[in-house]
Amino acid sequence: MRGFVYSSDSDDNIGTSLGAKLFGRERSIHHVLGGGKVADVLLWRNRNVSAALLIGMTVIWFLFEVVEYNFVTLVCHLSITTLLVIFIWRTAAELFRLTPPTIPGIILHESTFKEMASIVHKRCNQFLSKLLDSACGRDLPFFFLAIISLYILSVIGAYFSFLNLVYLGFLGLETLPFLYERFEEDVDRLAGKVSREIKRSYGKFDSQFLNKIPRGPVKEKTR
């Protein structure tokens, strides 16, 4: 099965000795995630930004799912509160000769949005290309795994709202890469054992059932 490469299936520790990595990658998890600011945030190398995003998403989830705020109402209330705070701060600064609030010229940097959009675009293209390629019969294990995963996701989606799924996905992005990088060797060793067991099971299924399916003669292509 793709994802791990082993010279023998009998040795449970051979994957670790050969340095086999999850999904057959040769680069670090930081480079796999893009190697930029987004990767630093997902791996908690910029702890302030990572914690701020996690707290912000949790607050948004709490307001919409628990308090049941409407999106337009929430945006208006936040805007009103921000305007009042700045107005009171500015007025008090003039009366008591305090430091007035400074409004930055650029609040949201364009480069950050471009980097995130580029990474999402690249990963989506890679996933769709891999999915369509497996549908052509070039990677049957991944094809069956994709079908099972999509079915499980559809079942889960029937019991959760879209916002809950987005929040759970964000929690996964904020925690799973960080935990994997911290316990990389243990995860690779365990995943290697699981991969070998799946490979053995698929080999038995292929030899007992798939190879016995009659196939028509293959015609040679003529130019």
ZIQUI-V791374 format. One record per pair of residues at least 12 apart in sequence whose ideal C-beta (glycine too) atoms are under 8 Angstrom apart, sorted by sequence separation. I is the first residue (numbers start at 1). J is the second residue. D is the distance in whole Angstrom. If there is no record, write none. Layout:
i = [I I]
j = [J J]
d = [D D]
This chain:
i = [6 41 89 130 134 5 30 6 29 5 86 131 4 4 3 5 3 4 3 2 141 141 37 38 37 38 36 34 38 36 34 33 65 65 64 65 61 65 61 61 58 57 57 54 54 53 50 44 42 42 43 44 42 43 42 2 43 2 1 2 33 29 29 30 29 29 22 22 22 21 20 16 22 16 20 15 16 15 13 16 15 12 15 12 15 12 6 4 9 3 4 6 9 4 9 3 4 1 1 1 1]
j = [18 53 101 142 146 18 43 20 43 20 101 146 20 22 22 24 23 24 24 24 198 202 112 115 115 116 115 115 119 119 119 119 161 163 163 164 163 167 164 167 167 167 170 171 174 174 174 174 173 174 177 178 177 178 178 139 181 141 141 142 177 177 180 181 181 184 180 187 188 188 188 185 191 188 192 188 189 189 189 192 192 192 195 193 196 196 192 191 196 191 192 196 199 195 200 195 196 195 198 199 202]
d = [7 7 5 7 6 7 6 7 7 6 6 6 5 8 7 6 5 7 5 6 8 6 7 6 6 6 6 7 6 8 5 8 7 6 6 7 7 8 8 4 8 6 5 8 5 7 7 8 6 7 6 5 5 5 7 7 6 7 5 7 6 6 6 8 5 7 8 7 6 6 6 7 5 7 6 7 5 7 8 7 3 8 8 6 8 8 7 7 5 8 5 7 7 5 7 6 8 6 6 4 7]
